[in-house]
């Protein structure tokens, strides 16, 4: 089954989620040199889910003290192009971490909380060490585990092409072993299909190990952020404390961070976890 998944990635025949039309149109507009936030807003207005999220972020505590915005054009202008991109991707990504299966849905909920924590911490680390664009770091952290819900969805659907019509039921250990073995390649394939920045694709594909050739990089920030978020919990899958300690220490050395730097991020993650999975950081603050 793993071989089949990997072959389908190579042959570009693995069924991957497509980007919603409204988001794709907005992203195309925002990639143009003379892009117009007003044009993007007109597209967003036609999608109630996107519109409500854009309004919510533009009126969040991040912009406290500013007059509330009442329409999408004002919201888009307040957010700016970079933040608007992230709001759109966050809405899209959140829909990948869902399932009609009760057990898989519970797993996806935890994965989503973890991914948002990694996104916030990746952004923070990138700012601290000057590793690159903090908005790309946030997106890379948000999507670093995106292959997991995709593979879970595939394996939880007995009618999908992987099973060739057979009625297959996998035990939880086998299911998670398959997910762990191929989720990075699946996530990277999705990131490429969605034309995301190369730093995001590389982080999704390679954040299981530090890049010693380029120590101050987004992929290394995501790697360390992932370990710190696992420490704080919640998380799905094995996360032995000894292994996490080694990963964190290696990341601290690679990125030249102080103990105070690490402790500050740990405190933020624990506070977010204690609040029951509240948003680690409003996207509008990016």
HUUR-V44232 format. One record per backbone hydrogen bond with DSSP energy under -0.5 kcal/mol. NH is the residue of the N-H (numbers start at 1). CO is the residue of the C=O. Records with the same first field share a line. If there is no record, write none. Layout:
NH: CO + CO
//
This chain:
5: 1
6: 2
7: 3
8: 4
9: 5
10: 6
11: 7
12: 9
13: 8
14: 8
16: 14
24: 20
25: 21
26: 22
27: 23
28: 24
29: 25
30: 26
31: 27
32: 28 + 29
35: 32
40: 36
41: 37
42: 38
43: 39
44: 40
45: 41
46: 43
47: 44
48: 46
51: 44 + 47
52: 48
53: 49
54: 50
55: 51
56: 52
57: 53
58: 54
59: 55
60: 57
63: 60
64: 61
66: 63
75: 71
76: 72
77: 73
78: 74
79: 75
80: 76
83: 79
84: 80
85: 81
86: 82
87: 83
88: 84
89: 85
90: 86
91: 87
92: 88
93: 89
94: 90
95: 91 + 92
96: 92 + 93
97: 93 + 94
98: 96
105: 101
106: 102
107: 103
108: 104
109: 105
110: 106
111: 107
112: 108
113: 109
114: 110
115: 111
116: 112
117: 113
118: 114
119: 115
120: 116
121: 117
122: 118
123: 119
124: 120
125: 121
126: 122
127: 123
128: 124
129: 125
130: 126
131: 126
134: 132
137: 133
138: 134
139: 135
140: 136
141: 137
142: 138
143: 139
144: 140 + 141
146: 143
148: 145
149: 145
150: 146
151: 147
152: 148
153: 149
154: 150
155: 151
156: 152
157: 154
158: 156
160: 157
163: 160
164: 161
165: 160
166: 163
168: 166
175: 171
176: 172
177: 173
178: 174
179: 175
180: 176
181: 177
182: 178
183: 179
186: 182
187: 183
188: 184
189: 185
190: 186
191: 187
192: 188
193: 189
194: 190
195: 192
196: 191
200: 197
201: 197
202: 198
203: 199
204: 200
205: 201
206: 202
207: 203
209: 206
212: 210
214: 211
215: 212
217: 215
221: 217
222: 218
223: 219
224: 220
225: 221
226: 222
227: 223
228: 224
229: 225
230: 226
231: 227
232: 228
233: 229
237: 235
244: 240
245: 241
246: 242
247: 243
248: 244
249: 245
250: 246
251: 247
252: 248
253: 249
254: 250
255: 251
256: 252 + 253
257: 252
262: 258
263: 259
264: 260
265: 261
266: 262
267: 263
268: 264
269: 265
270: 266
271: 267
272: 268
273: 269
274: 270
275: 271
276: 273
277: 272
278: 272
285: 282
286: 283
//
